[in-house]
Amino acid sequence: MSKNGGRFQPGVSGNPAGRPKMPEELKTRLRGLAPSALDTLEQLLQSEDERVRLSAAQALLDRAYGKPSQEVALENTGNASLLEQQAEIMAVLVRARRRELQWLDEERRKRQADADDANSPASLQ
């Protein structure tokens, strides 16, 4: 480290040895569990709960084909400064995060409504 406000000098890593490697024995054991994990995911695809089915399907597809990439279209008229471009990127990310939070809130409300319906006096009869 440097006296540069507690930051590393350019080109100097804070972790020169890198991330520790997973022991081969552990990798081998985990790979041995893979068939069982796949069987479990396959069984979860038949769940009555659509959220469970969706999560299982997503896990299988992500591992088989990789997670889908998200493209972000940015326009640069050539007049935008780097700072303006960064601000545009941040605005796109903030909008995406807001949409995600809205979706999560809607899902939470649906689950709460389902739970309330299940506990209502009419459903207990």
LINKA-V322138 format. One record per pair of residues at least 24 apart in sequence whose ideal C-beta (glycine too) atoms are under 10 Angstrom apart, sorted by the first residue. I is the first residue (numbers start at 1). GAP is how many residues later the second one is. Records with the same first field share a line. If there is no record, write none. Layout:
I: GAP  GAP
This chain:
34: 29
37: 26
38: 25
51: 56  59  60
70: 26
72: 24
